[in-house]
Amino acid sequence: MKDNPSREDREQFQELLRQYENLKNGRGHSFLEEDAFEKIADHFQEKDKSEQAMEAIEMGIEQYPYSSILKVKKADILIGLHRYRESLDVLDEVSLLDNNDINLYILRTDALLALDQPEKAARLLEEALDMFQGDEKTELLFELADVYDDYEEFDKVFDCLKMVLKEEPNNEEALYKICFWTDFTGRNEESIRLHQEVIDEYPYNELAWFNLAAAYQGLKLYEKAIDAYQYAITIDEKFDYAWRNMGDAYIRLRKYKEAIEALEKVNEIAKPEDVIFEAIGHCYDRLKNFAQARFYYRKASHLRQDDGKLYYKIAVTYFNEGNWENALRQLENAMKFSRNQAEYNLLAGECLLHRGMFKDAAQYFSNVVRLRPKSSGGWEALIRCLFKAGFYDDAYEQTEAALQMLPGKPLFLFYKTAVLFGLGKTKEAILQLERAMELAPKMLKKLVELHPPLLQHQQVVDVLARYKRNRSI
């Protein structure tokens, strides 16, 4: 018959509890070892019975008044009971008995943090670092990193993790954490040097390759980042975050086909995510494969049903295909979440404008102007719409309003020129054209796009010829 160690351990512990109860109630002449009291206190703590844990420890300290182990346990229980100052007093007693117990520093740190004294906790750990080596020093460095995080000394968090990796280049926890803090502090150059050292010693550490790649990516060195990610996924083909970040790097380089391959790999090896589907949709969008883009945007919307932005992106794909009706239908879905999104209103206006529904389009463009009065896009669309509809008086009024709101935008001088021609005010129109050409001659194309026949108007031709002669002198 096989032994059952776990059952045996349980039976032994039950016997220990019986002995403890006998001792507590004065029955028999039970005697418990020092570590037995600690085990019993641990048992009560695990069951959230801190008062009973304290009772057991107090009884143990009566029998072993010089036990640093039991007093450290008492300090731990006091912290759990939010009696932080009492805990510190007990830890002061312990330091007289055994100053080399690492728990002494960790618990004192916990108490000081709870008392909102992070600077004091940091000084304590800084002074303790020289007293310990190996795993214990590493543990203290992680504690110190947490303290620095607590009072927002973020560069010092990075320094602590860097020290851990200098001591233990393969430390997984430090490698995971330093990637975040590199990005947060922007210390990418240091991270590159540090991880190159780690890789020199441990060339098959996929986390080190990943962190190296992420640091290159932070410096926008996307080609180098991709090379490093390739090493990470060669070591671990199922490293989904490496595939994901590599996809992002390819997108930054506008290599959309390669990005799709990397992101599709993420879907193969990890749980489907809306952001991955959205990113793949973006790539197809850029490749002008609008049907595939819609397919992935819709997959993203099934996982993120409360986001109108995805319906907007689907609408854009229809707009790019000239399918105004379907684009408007998707914009209606987007606007169920928020009608006050300027880009939704702008695109709806453009769709209606293409369908010749000028008044409805003008209403949407007016919404954009209301929502973003300091942005030229809404004004430009509104004036263009009114002009194409032949509402020259309204167009003139909006041009004046745009120039008052955005006086530094010569685009509206060109638009005012077109509107004045539309109103039959040729002399004023020519004056506006001359002024506009002086300020921003390259924007003439906007005038031509709005009203191409103007290039056949003799006075306009004369102004442009004169401007060209003057510029060549």
Summary of the structure (lengths in Angstrom):
residues: 473
radius of gyration: 35.7
end to end distance: 108.6
largest distance: 120.4
contacts: 1520
relative contact order: 0.03
helix: 80%
strand: 0%
